[in-house]
Amino acid sequence: MGRHDFFSRYAPRASRLRFAVSRVAVLVLVLVVLAWIGLSILLAPPPTTTQLETVPLVSDPSPPPGAATPSTAAPGALPSGTAAPGNSEGAVTVHVVGAVKKPGVYTLPAGARIVDALEAAGGMRRTARPELLNLAARLADGQQIVLPGSADAQAAPPSAAGSSAPVDGTDGGAAGGKISLNSADAQQLQELPGIGPALAQRIIDFREAHGPFASVEELDAVSGIGPAVLGNLRELVQP
């Protein structure tokens, strides 16, 4: 057998063997790759998920109780509920009684006069005696104004200045032997029938708190003096 015959006999077999080996190698390589991919999937750690916290959206939160809130007032404006300075001094409240059409309590601007208070009370009645008052006197807060009527026949005549009778005086007596309610002391008041030390002091306290008596009828406002006592005093006293 020559060399040529040997190669001719075994060359195809060797080629087939190499091809078979190549196919096996490729198959093994594919299996290795698939196995690697499978192991990678199996051994890979599970994916971690991050849970985001949901925060509710509040468009206009309300402030907690007691928290200060910003003010939208114009610069220089006073806070709500604060009275403007001077309001308490801008008016006076007076009590108008006597010969007026609508007796009562009235509030007038500061600086108002007695005549303004009488007009606020509906004006004077026909029986009023305005000449016994100083109509131009300024009003004081808490003052009681008594407009005498014609029934007060024993009322004191007006002074030259047109003012009401003074509160203080050195002599408690008056013309005609009558006791002045505006100047008599406690001892002189006790000379009157039905007037003891306690009642005399009440008359003086009322005079100091409300101003001078404008008429005898005003005694009825003193605690302890009723119609009977007033009837006994009417001819014995004067403002």
Backbone hydrogen bonds in HBPLUS format (Angstrom, degrees):
<---DONOR---> <-ACCEPTOR-->    atom                        ^
c    i                          cat <-CA-CA->   ^        H-A-AA   ^      H-
h    n   atom  resd res      DA  || num        DHA   H-A  angle D-A-AA Bond
n    s   type  num  typ     dist DA aas  dist angle  dist       angle   num
A0006-PHE N   A0002-GLY O   3.13 MM   4  6.52 148.5  2.23 146.7 155.4     1
A0007-PHE N   A0003-ARG O   3.19 MM   4  6.51 169.3  2.21 158.0 158.0     2
A0008-SER N   A0004-HIS O   3.02 MM   4  6.08 150.4  2.11 140.7 149.9     3
A0009-ARG N   A0005-ASP O   2.95 MM   4  6.06 137.1  2.14 138.9 149.1     4
A0009-ARG N   A0006-PHE O   3.12 MM   3  5.18 127.6  2.40  94.7 108.3     5
A0010-TYR N   A0006-PHE O   2.96 MM   4  6.22 163.0  1.99 158.5 162.1     6
A0011-ALA N   A0007-PHE O   2.96 MM   4  5.29 148.1  2.07 138.1 142.6     7
A0014-ALA N   A0010-TYR O   3.14 MM   4  6.38 155.6  2.20 152.8 159.1     8
A0015-SER N   A0011-ALA O   3.07 MM   4  6.32 154.2  2.14 152.4 159.8     9
A0016-ARG N   A0012-PRO O   2.97 MM   4  6.22 157.6  2.02 148.4 154.3    10
A0017-LEU N   A0013-ARG O   2.96 MM   4  6.19 151.5  2.05 144.0 152.2    11
A0018-ARG N   A0014-ALA O   2.95 MM   4  6.20 159.1  1.99 149.0 153.6    12
A0019-PHE N   A0015-SER O   3.03 MM   4  6.23 156.1  2.09 146.7 153.2    13
A0020-ALA N   A0016-ARG O   2.94 MM   4  6.16 154.3  2.01 145.5 152.7    14
A0021-VAL N   A0017-LEU O   2.90 MM   4  6.16 157.8  1.95 149.1 155.2    15
A0022-SER N   A0018-ARG O   2.90 MM   4  6.12 152.8  1.98 143.0 150.7    16
A0023-ARG N   A0019-PHE O   3.01 MM   4  6.27 154.1  2.07 146.0 152.2    17
A0024-VAL N   A0020-ALA O   2.98 MM   4  6.25 158.2  2.03 148.9 154.9    18
A0025-ALA N   A0021-VAL O   2.88 MM   4  6.09 157.3  1.93 148.5 155.1    19
A0026-VAL N   A0022-SER O   2.96 MM   4  6.17 158.9  2.00 147.1 152.7    20
A0027-LEU N   A0023-ARG O   2.91 MM   4  6.10 159.4  1.95 146.8 152.8    21
A0028-VAL N   A0024-VAL O   2.78 MM   4  6.01 160.4  1.82 150.6 156.4    22
A0029-LEU N   A0025-ALA O   2.84 MM   4  6.03 156.6  1.90 145.5 152.4    23
A0030-VAL N   A0026-VAL O   2.86 MM   4  6.12 155.4  1.92 148.1 154.8    24
A0031-LEU N   A0027-LEU O   2.87 MM   4  6.13 160.7  1.91 149.8 155.3    25
A0032-VAL N   A0028-VAL O   2.81 MM   4  6.06 155.4  1.87 148.9 156.1    26
A0033-VAL N   A0029-LEU O   2.93 MM   4  6.18 159.3  1.97 147.8 153.1    27
A0034-LEU N   A0030-VAL O   2.87 MM   4  6.12 163.5  1.90 152.9 157.6    28
A0035-ALA N   A0031-LEU O   2.75 MM   4  5.93 158.0  1.80 148.0 155.0    29
A0036-TRP N   A0032-VAL O   2.85 MM   4  6.05 153.6  1.92 145.4 152.9    30
A0037-ILE N   A0033-VAL O   2.91 MM   4  6.18 158.1  1.95 149.3 155.2    31
A0038-GLY N   A0034-LEU O   2.83 MM   4  6.07 161.1  1.87 150.1 155.7    32
A0039-LEU N   A0035-ALA O   2.87 MM   4  6.07 164.1  1.90 150.6 154.7    33
A0040-SER N   A0036-TRP O   2.87 MM   4  6.02 152.4  1.95 142.5 150.9    34
A0041-ILE N   A0037-ILE O   2.98 MM   4  6.27 151.0  2.07 146.1 153.3    35
A0042-LEU N   A0038-GLY O   2.89 MM   4  6.16 162.2  1.93 151.7 156.9    36
A0043-LEU N   A0039-LEU O   2.76 MM   4  5.77 163.4  1.79 152.2 156.9    37
A0044-ALA N   A0040-SER O   2.97 MM   4  5.67 123.3  2.31 130.6 141.9    38
A0067-ALA N   A0064-PRO O   3.01 MM   3  5.57 161.7  2.04 138.4 140.0    39
A0077-ALA N   A0074-ALA O   3.02 MM   3  5.62 160.9  2.06 142.1 143.1    40
A0082-THR N   A0079-PRO O   3.19 MM   3  5.76 153.2  2.26 138.6 137.8    41
A0087-ASN N   A0084-ALA O   3.21 MM   3  5.86 157.2  2.26 143.7 142.5    42
A0089-GLU N   A0086-GLY O   3.09 MM   3  5.14 139.6  2.26  98.4 110.1    43
A0090-GLY N   A0087-ASN O   3.12 MM   3  5.09 162.4  2.16 103.7 109.0    44
A0110-ALA N   A0090-GLY O   3.25 MM  20  5.26 154.8  2.31 109.6 108.0    45
A0092-VAL N   A0108-LEU O   2.77 MM  16  5.44 160.1  1.81 161.1 168.1    46
A0108-LEU N   A0092-VAL O   2.81 MM  16  5.44 157.2  1.86 163.1 165.8    47
A0142-GLY N   A0093-THR O   2.71 MM  49  5.60 159.7  1.75 159.1 166.0    48
A0094-VAL N   A0106-TYR O   2.83 MM  12  5.52 160.4  1.87 164.1 166.2    49
A0106-TYR N   A0094-VAL O   2.86 MM  12  5.52 160.4  1.90 160.7 166.9    50
A0095-HIS N   A0143-GLN O   2.85 MM  48  6.29 159.6  1.89 152.7 159.4    51
A0145-ILE N   A0095-HIS O   2.67 MM  50  6.01 163.2  1.69 159.9 165.5    52
A0096-VAL N   A0104-GLY O   2.86 MM   8  5.45 166.9  1.87 163.1 158.6    53
A0104-GLY N   A0096-VAL O   2.94 MM   8  5.45 149.8  2.03 146.8 156.7    54
A0097-VAL N   A0145-ILE O   2.83 MM  48  6.16 168.6  1.85 170.3 171.6    55
A0147-LEU N   A0097-VAL O   3.03 MM  50  6.43 165.7  2.05 144.4 144.7    56
A0100-VAL N   A0098-GLY O   2.87 MM   2  5.68 140.8  2.03  99.9  90.5    57
A0099-ALA N   A0147-LEU O   2.81 MM  48  5.32 167.7  1.83 143.4 146.3    58
A0125-ARG N   A0099-ALA O   3.03 MM  26  5.52 166.9  2.05 138.3 136.8    59
A0101-LYS N   A0123-GLY O   3.06 MM  22  5.92 156.1  2.12 159.1 162.3    60
A0102-LYS N   A0121-ALA O   2.66 MM  19  4.78 139.0  1.82 170.1 158.1    61
A0112-ALA N   A0109-PRO O   3.13 MM   3  5.83 143.7  2.27 143.0 142.6    62
A0139-LEU N   A0112-ALA O   2.90 MM  27  5.86 156.1  1.95 163.8 157.9    63
A0116-ASP N   A0113-ARG O   2.99 MM   3  5.25 127.9  2.27 101.0 114.5    64
A0117-ALA N   A0113-ARG O   3.23 MM   4  6.71 149.0  2.33 146.1 154.5    65
A0114-ILE N   A0137-ALA O   2.94 MM  23  5.79 136.4  2.14 155.2 168.6    66
A0117-ALA N   A0114-ILE O   3.04 MM   3  5.09 117.6  2.45  96.3 111.6    67
A0118-LEU N   A0114-ILE O   3.00 MM   4  6.37 153.4  2.08 153.0 160.4    68
A0115-VAL N   A0135-LEU O   3.07 MM  20  4.90 148.9  2.17 146.0 136.3    69
A0119-GLU N   A0115-VAL O   3.08 MM   4  6.31 151.7  2.16 141.2 148.4    70
A0120-ALA N   A0116-ASP O   2.95 MM   4  6.20 151.2  2.03 144.0 152.1    71
A0121-ALA N   A0117-ALA O   3.06 MM   4  6.29 136.6  2.25 138.8 149.9    72
A0123-GLY N   A0118-LEU O   2.94 MM   5  5.36 146.4  2.05 156.1 149.7    73
A0122-GLY N   A0119-GLU O   3.12 MM   3  5.33 146.7  2.23 114.4 113.8    74
A0128-ALA N   A0125-ARG O   3.13 MM   3  5.31 164.8  2.16 109.2 112.9    75
A0150-SER N   A0127-THR O   2.63 MM  23  5.09 119.3  1.99 133.1 152.5    76
A0129-ARG N   A0148-PRO O   2.73 MM  19  5.35 147.5  1.84 154.0 146.0    77
A0132-LEU N   A0129-ARG O   3.11 MM   3  5.93 168.9  2.12 123.6 127.1    78
A0133-LEU N   A0130-PRO O   3.05 MM   3  5.52 167.3  2.07 116.9 120.3    79
A0137-ALA N   A0134-ASN O   3.06 MM   3  5.60 169.3  2.07 120.4 123.4    80
A0143-GLN N   A0140-ALA O   3.07 MM   3  5.47 150.3  2.17 140.9 137.5    81
A0152-ASP N   A0149-GLY O   3.06 MM   3  5.77 157.4  2.12 117.6 123.6    82
A0153-ALA N   A0151-ALA O   2.87 MM   2  5.46 133.7  2.09 104.4  90.5    83
A0155-ALA N   A0152-ASP O   3.24 MM   3  5.53 158.6  2.29 116.2 115.4    84
A0162-GLY N   A0159-SER O   2.98 MM   3  5.10 152.2  2.06 103.7 112.7    85
A0180-SER N   A0172-GLY O   2.73 MM   8  5.42 169.1  1.74 167.3 170.6    86
A0174-ALA N   A0178-LYS O   2.73 MM   4  5.28 120.2  2.09 156.2 174.6    87
A0177-GLY N   A0174-ALA O   3.10 MM   3  5.74 135.4  2.31 144.9 143.8    88
A0179-ILE N   A0236-LEU O   3.02 MM  57  6.48 158.3  2.06 152.8 150.0    89
A0238-GLN N   A0179-ILE O   3.02 MM  59  6.26 147.5  2.12 152.0 151.1    90
A0184-ALA N   A0180-SER O   3.02 MM   4  5.63 147.8  2.12 150.2 154.8    91
A0181-LEU N   A0238-GLN O   2.80 MM  57  6.04 162.1  1.83 156.6 162.8    92
A0189-LEU N   A0185-ASP O   3.00 MM   4  6.27 155.8  2.06 153.3 160.8    93
A0190-GLN N   A0186-ALA O   3.06 MM   4  6.24 141.5  2.21 143.2 152.7    94
A0191-GLU N   A0188-GLN O   3.18 MM   3  5.45 156.8  2.23 104.4 111.5    95
A0192-LEU N   A0189-LEU O   3.13 MM   3  5.70 164.1  2.16 114.0 119.0    96
A0195-ILE N   A0192-LEU O   3.33 MM   3  5.64 161.0  2.37 130.4 128.9    97
A0200-ALA N   A0196-GLY O   2.86 MM   4  5.94 156.1  1.92 155.1 162.6    98
A0201-GLN N   A0197-PRO O   3.03 MM   4  6.21 153.1  2.10 144.2 150.7    99
A0202-ARG N   A0198-ALA O   3.05 MM   4  6.36 146.3  2.17 142.1 151.7   100
A0203-ILE N   A0199-LEU O   3.05 MM   4  6.35 149.9  2.15 145.4 152.4   101
A0204-ILE N   A0200-ALA O   3.15 MM   4  6.48 156.9  2.20 145.2 150.9   102
A0205-ASP N   A0201-GLN O   2.84 MM   4  6.08 161.7  1.87 150.4 155.8   103
A0206-PHE N   A0202-ARG O   2.89 MM   4  6.02 158.2  1.94 145.9 151.7   104
A0207-ARG N   A0203-ILE O   2.97 MM   4  6.14 154.4  2.04 143.1 150.4   105
A0208-GLU N   A0204-ILE O   2.95 MM   4  6.23 152.8  2.03 149.9 156.8   106
A0209-ALA N   A0205-ASP O   2.94 MM   4  6.09 146.1  2.06 144.2 153.7   107
A0210-HIS N   A0206-PHE O   2.91 MM   4  5.88 159.8  1.95 152.5 156.5   108
A0211-GLY N   A0207-ARG O   3.01 MM   4  5.20 128.1  2.29 130.8 137.7   109
A0218-GLU N   A0215-SER O   3.26 MM   3  5.62 152.8  2.34 104.2 111.7   110
A0219-LEU N   A0216-VAL O   3.03 MM   3  5.83 168.0  2.04 122.9 126.8   111
A0220-ASP N   A0217-GLU O   3.14 MM   3  5.92 163.5  2.17 118.7 122.9   112
A0221-ALA N   A0218-GLU O   3.04 MM   3  5.72 164.8  2.06 118.7 123.1   113
A0222-VAL N   A0219-LEU O   2.96 MM   3  5.44 162.6  2.00 116.3 122.0   114
A0225-ILE N   A0222-VAL O   3.20 MM   3  5.85 165.1  2.22 139.2 140.0   115
A0230-LEU N   A0226-GLY O   2.95 MM   4  6.08 164.9  1.97 157.5 162.5   116
A0231-GLY N   A0227-PRO O   2.90 MM   4  6.01 148.3  2.00 141.0 149.1   117
A0232-ASN N   A0228-ALA O   3.20 MM   4  6.54 145.1  2.33 143.3 151.9   118
A0232-ASN N   A0229-VAL O   3.12 MM   3  5.18 123.2  2.45  96.4 110.5   119
A0233-LEU N   A0229-VAL O   3.07 MM   4  6.33 137.9  2.26 144.6 156.4   120
A0233-LEU N   A0230-LEU O   3.19 MM   3  5.08 128.2  2.47  92.3 105.9   121
A0234-ARG N   A0230-LEU O   3.01 MM   4  5.94 133.3  2.23 148.1 158.0   122
A0236-LEU N   A0233-LEU O   2.88 MM   3  5.10 155.5  1.94 113.1 121.3   123
A0237-VAL N   A0233-LEU O   3.15 MM   4  6.07 132.7  2.38 169.9 171.9   124
